[in-house]
Amino acid sequence: MILETLRIGFDFGLLVLIWMVQLVIYPSFTYFSRNDLIRWHRIYVQRISYIVIPLMLGQTLLAIYQLYLTSSLYTAGSVVLILFVWMLTFLLFVPRHNAVSNVRFDENTLSELVSYNWSRTALWSIIFIWTLFTHV
């Protein structure tokens, strides 16, 4: 019961976070002047990391541990979905955030953050809903 509660907590935390990023944070980047965005983005990336890294690591480690304890469609499927989110994060988002931080971006980079992030938003929404219906 404790593992299931922790898992719902991590999944819900990432669900709320990704919807805030999708609907508020990434779209707000277009309202900054280029210099202000560069300055703000460096602060944003550092601060958001304090929230994102523990949540993603916690979710991943807990999901792998659940798979170790019980092999099921839910435990295996959620590990696959979580690993897919990690892959998207490092292949699509880290390079774009680096481009903004290193002043190698344009309007297309900012719009890609919003459009590509729908994939992570969908995946973390599915993960949360699946966890909720599996454990409640």
Backbone hydrogen bonds in HBPLUS format (Angstrom, degrees):
<---DONOR---> <-ACCEPTOR-->    atom                        ^
c    i                          cat <-CA-CA->   ^        H-A-AA   ^      H-
h    n   atom  resd res      DA  || num        DHA   H-A  angle D-A-AA Bond
n    s   type  num  typ     dist DA aas  dist angle  dist       angle   num
A0005-THR N   A0001-MET O   3.00 MM   4  6.18 156.6  2.06 146.1 152.3     1
A0006-LEU N   A0002-ILE O   2.90 MM   4  6.13 163.0  1.93 153.3 158.0     2
A0007-ARG N   A0003-LEU O   2.85 MM   4  6.03 157.4  1.90 147.5 154.4     3
A0008-ILE N   A0004-GLU O   2.93 MM   4  6.18 160.3  1.97 148.2 152.9     4
A0009-GLY N   A0005-THR O   2.98 MM   4  6.20 154.2  2.05 144.8 152.4     5
A0010-PHE N   A0006-LEU O   2.88 MM   4  6.23 162.3  1.91 158.4 161.5     6
A0011-ASP N   A0007-ARG O   2.90 MM   4  6.03 172.2  1.90 155.8 158.5     7
A0012-PHE N   A0008-ILE O   2.83 MM   4  5.86 155.1  1.89 145.2 152.5     8
A0013-GLY N   A0009-GLY O   2.90 MM   4  6.02 158.3  1.95 146.2 152.6     9
A0014-LEU N   A0010-PHE O   3.03 MM   4  6.30 160.4  2.07 153.1 157.3    10
A0015-LEU N   A0011-ASP O   2.94 MM   4  6.11 145.0  2.06 139.0 149.5    11
A0016-VAL N   A0012-PHE O   2.95 MM   4  6.20 168.4  1.97 159.6 159.9    12
A0017-LEU N   A0013-GLY O   3.01 MM   4  6.12 164.0  2.03 145.3 150.5    13
A0018-ILE N   A0014-LEU O   2.88 MM   4  5.91 167.9  1.90 146.7 150.0    14
A0019-TRP N   A0015-LEU O   3.14 MM   4  6.29 157.3  2.20 147.9 153.7    15
A0020-MET N   A0016-VAL O   3.02 MM   4  6.24 151.8  2.11 148.9 156.8    16
A0021-VAL N   A0017-LEU O   2.90 MM   4  6.19 159.2  1.94 153.5 159.7    17
A0022-GLN N   A0018-ILE O   2.85 MM   4  5.98 158.1  1.90 142.7 149.3    18
A0023-LEU N   A0019-TRP O   2.91 MM   4  5.90 164.1  1.93 145.2 149.4    19
A0024-VAL N   A0020-MET O   2.84 MM   4  5.33 150.1  1.93 139.3 146.9    20
A0025-ILE N   A0020-MET O   3.04 MM   5  6.38 159.9  2.08 143.9 150.3    21
A0026-TYR N   A0021-VAL O   2.91 MM   5  5.69 166.2  1.93 147.9 152.3    22
A0028-SER N   A0024-VAL O   3.13 MM   4  6.06 140.1  2.30 137.6 148.0    23
A0028-SER N   A0025-ILE O   3.08 MM   3  5.22 124.3  2.41  99.6 114.2    24
A0029-PHE N   A0026-TYR O   3.12 MM   3  5.52 149.3  2.22 110.9 119.3    25
A0030-THR N   A0027-PRO O   3.35 MM   3  6.09 154.6  2.42 116.5 121.0    26
A0031-TYR N   A0028-SER O   2.97 MM   3  5.44 160.3  2.00 117.0 123.5    27
A0032-PHE N   A0029-PHE O   3.38 MM   3  5.69 165.5  2.40 108.4 112.6    28
A0037-LEU N   A0033-SER O   2.80 MM   4  5.96 159.8  1.85 160.3 166.2    29
A0038-ILE N   A0034-ARG O   3.03 MM   4  6.26 162.3  2.06 150.3 154.7    30
A0039-ARG N   A0035-ASN O   3.09 MM   4  6.27 164.9  2.12 147.0 151.0    31
A0040-TRP N   A0036-ASP O   2.79 MM   4  5.93 167.2  1.81 152.2 156.5    32
A0041-HIS N   A0037-LEU O   2.66 MM   4  5.59 163.8  1.69 153.1 158.5    33
A0042-ARG N   A0038-ILE O   3.41 MM   4  6.49 158.8  2.46 142.9 146.1    34
A0043-ILE N   A0040-TRP O   3.02 MM   3  5.25 119.0  2.41 103.1 118.1    35
A0044-TYR N   A0040-TRP O   2.78 MM   4  6.02 166.0  1.80 160.1 165.0    36
A0045-VAL N   A0041-HIS O   2.87 MM   4  5.98 171.4  1.87 157.4 157.9    37
A0046-GLN N   A0042-ARG O   3.40 MM   4  6.45 161.2  2.44 135.7 140.5    38
A0047-ARG N   A0043-ILE O   2.96 MM   4  6.18 169.1  1.97 158.2 161.4    39
A0048-ILE N   A0044-TYR O   2.77 MM   4  5.83 169.1  1.79 161.9 165.1    40
A0049-SER N   A0045-VAL O   3.18 MM   4  6.07 141.3  2.34 134.4 143.3    41
A0050-TYR N   A0047-ARG O   3.18 MM   3  5.54 137.5  2.37 104.6 114.4    42
A0051-ILE N   A0048-ILE O   3.01 MM   3  5.32 145.8  2.13 105.3 115.6    43
A0052-VAL N   A0048-ILE O   2.80 MM   4  6.03 174.6  1.81 163.6 164.5    44
A0053-ILE N   A0049-SER O   3.03 MM   4  5.47 155.6  2.09 133.3 140.7    45
A0055-LEU N   A0051-ILE O   3.38 MM   4  6.45 160.0  2.43 144.9 150.7    46
A0056-MET N   A0052-VAL O   2.81 MM   4  5.95 173.3  1.81 166.9 168.6    47
A0057-LEU N   A0053-ILE O   2.91 MM   4  5.92 168.4  1.92 155.7 159.6    48
A0058-GLY N   A0054-PRO O   2.84 MM   4  5.74 158.7  1.88 140.9 148.1    49
A0059-GLN N   A0055-LEU O   2.90 MM   4  5.99 165.1  1.92 149.2 153.5    50
A0060-THR N   A0056-MET O   2.95 MM   4  6.03 164.9  1.98 147.8 152.4    51
A0061-LEU N   A0057-LEU O   2.87 MM   4  5.99 175.8  1.88 158.1 159.6    52
A0062-LEU N   A0058-GLY O   2.98 MM   4  5.93 160.2  2.02 145.9 152.2    53
A0063-ALA N   A0059-GLN O   2.90 MM   4  5.99 157.5  1.96 146.3 152.9    54
A0064-ILE N   A0060-THR O   2.94 MM   4  6.17 160.4  1.98 153.0 158.2    55
A0065-TYR N   A0061-LEU O   2.93 MM   4  6.09 157.2  1.98 144.5 151.3    56
A0066-GLN N   A0062-LEU O   2.85 MM   4  6.09 156.2  1.90 149.2 155.8    57
A0067-LEU N   A0063-ALA O   2.95 MM   4  6.20 152.2  2.03 143.6 151.2    58
A0068-TYR N   A0064-ILE O   2.91 MM   4  6.19 151.6  1.99 146.5 154.6    59
A0069-LEU N   A0065-TYR O   2.94 MM   4  6.24 153.4  2.01 148.7 155.6    60
A0070-THR N   A0066-GLN O   2.85 MM   4  5.98 164.4  1.88 153.2 157.4    61
A0076-ALA N   A0072-SER O   2.95 MM   4  5.99 170.4  1.96 155.1 158.3    62
A0077-GLY N   A0073-LEU O   2.78 MM   4  5.57 153.5  1.85 139.9 149.1    63
A0078-SER N   A0074-TYR O   2.83 MM   4  5.82 159.4  1.87 149.2 154.6    64
A0079-VAL N   A0075-THR O   3.21 MM   4  6.28 153.4  2.29 137.0 143.7    65
A0080-VAL N   A0076-ALA O   3.06 MM   4  6.33 159.7  2.10 149.7 155.1    66
A0081-LEU N   A0077-GLY O   2.96 MM   4  6.21 163.4  1.98 150.5 154.8    67
A0082-ILE N   A0078-SER O   2.88 MM   4  5.99 160.4  1.92 147.5 153.1    68
A0083-LEU N   A0079-VAL O   2.89 MM   4  6.06 162.2  1.93 151.0 155.9    69
A0084-PHE N   A0080-VAL O   2.94 MM   4  6.14 145.5  2.07 143.7 153.7    70
A0085-VAL N   A0081-LEU O   3.00 MM   4  6.34 147.8  2.10 144.8 153.0    71
A0086-TRP N   A0082-ILE O   3.02 MM   4  6.41 156.8  2.08 149.8 155.7    72
A0087-MET N   A0083-LEU O   2.93 MM   4  6.19 156.6  1.98 144.9 151.3    73
A0088-LEU N   A0084-PHE O   2.92 MM   4  6.20 163.9  1.95 151.7 155.4    74
A0089-THR N   A0085-VAL O   2.87 MM   4  6.05 159.6  1.91 150.3 156.6    75
A0090-PHE N   A0086-TRP O   2.98 MM   4  6.25 163.4  2.01 155.4 158.1    76
A0091-LEU N   A0087-MET O   2.85 MM   4  5.91 152.8  1.92 152.1 160.3    77
A0092-LEU N   A0088-LEU O   2.82 MM   4  5.44 160.0  1.86 143.9 149.7    78
A0093-PHE N   A0089-THR O   3.13 MM   4  4.94 125.9  2.43 110.8 125.8    79
A0094-VAL N   A0089-THR O   2.89 MM   5  6.18 155.8  1.95 170.3 176.9    80
A0097-HIS N   A0093-PHE O   2.85 MM   4  6.06 162.9  1.88 160.8 165.6    81
A0098-ASN N   A0094-VAL O   2.86 MM   4  6.00 156.8  1.91 151.6 158.7    82
A0099-ALA N   A0095-PRO O   2.92 MM   4  6.12 146.2  2.04 138.1 147.3    83
A0100-VAL N   A0096-ARG O   3.07 MM   4  6.40 154.3  2.14 145.6 151.1    84
A0101-SER N   A0097-HIS O   2.92 MM   4  6.18 170.1  1.93 153.8 156.7    85
A0102-ASN N   A0098-ASN O   2.81 MM   4  5.86 144.4  1.93 145.6 155.2    86
A0104-ARG N   A0099-ALA O   2.68 MM   5  4.66 172.5  1.69 153.4 151.9    87
A0103-VAL N   A0100-VAL O   3.19 MM   3  5.11 164.7  2.22 108.1 109.1    88
A0109-THR N   A0106-ASP O   3.07 MM   3  5.39 124.3  2.40 104.8 117.7    89
A0110-LEU N   A0106-ASP O   3.42 MM   4  6.88 154.8  2.49 149.4 155.2    90
A0111-SER N   A0107-GLU O   2.98 MM   4  6.30 157.9  2.03 152.3 158.7    91
A0112-GLU N   A0108-ASN O   2.82 MM   4  5.99 147.9  1.92 148.2 157.3    92
A0113-LEU N   A0109-THR O   3.13 MM   4  6.43 146.5  2.25 141.7 149.7    93
A0115-SER N   A0111-SER O   2.91 MM   4  6.18 175.2  1.92 156.1 157.5    94
A0116-TYR N   A0112-GLU O   2.77 MM   4  5.53 162.1  1.80 146.3 152.6    95
A0117-ASN N   A0113-LEU O   3.15 MM   4  5.82 139.6  2.32 127.8 138.0    96
A0118-TRP N   A0115-SER O   3.36 MM   3  5.78 157.5  2.42 106.2 112.3    97
A0119-SER N   A0116-TYR O   3.11 MM   3  5.94 153.2  2.19 119.9 125.3    98
A0121-THR N   A0117-ASN O   2.89 MM   4  6.14 160.3  1.93 154.8 161.3    99
A0122-ALA N   A0118-TRP O   2.88 MM   4  5.98 159.7  1.92 144.7 149.4   100
A0123-LEU N   A0119-SER O   2.97 MM   4  6.17 165.2  1.99 147.6 152.1   101
A0124-TRP N   A0120-ARG O   2.87 MM   4  5.97 174.4  1.87 154.3 156.1   102
A0125-SER N   A0121-THR O   3.01 MM   4  6.03 142.8  2.16 137.9 148.4   103
A0126-ILE N   A0122-ALA O   2.88 MM   4  6.11 160.0  1.92 152.5 157.7   104
A0127-ILE N   A0123-LEU O   2.85 MM   4  6.09 164.2  1.87 154.6 159.3   105
A0128-PHE N   A0124-TRP O   3.06 MM   4  6.10 163.3  2.09 137.9 142.3   106
A0129-ILE N   A0125-SER O   2.97 MM   4  6.17 171.5  1.98 153.5 156.1   107
A0130-TRP N   A0126-ILE O   2.85 MM   4  5.95 165.3  1.87 155.1 159.5   108
A0131-THR N   A0127-ILE O   2.89 MM   4  6.05 161.7  1.92 150.6 156.0   109
A0132-LEU N   A0128-PHE O   2.79 MM   4  5.97 166.1  1.81 157.0 161.2   110
A0133-PHE N   A0129-ILE O   2.94 MM   4  6.13 169.2  1.96 153.0 155.3   111
A0134-THR N   A0130-TRP O   2.94 MM   4  5.97 135.4  2.14 139.8 152.0   112
A0135-HIS N   A0131-THR O   2.94 MM   4  6.01 149.3  2.04 152.1 158.5   113
A0136-VAL N   A0132-LEU O   2.96 MM   4  5.76 127.3  2.25 147.0 156.1   114
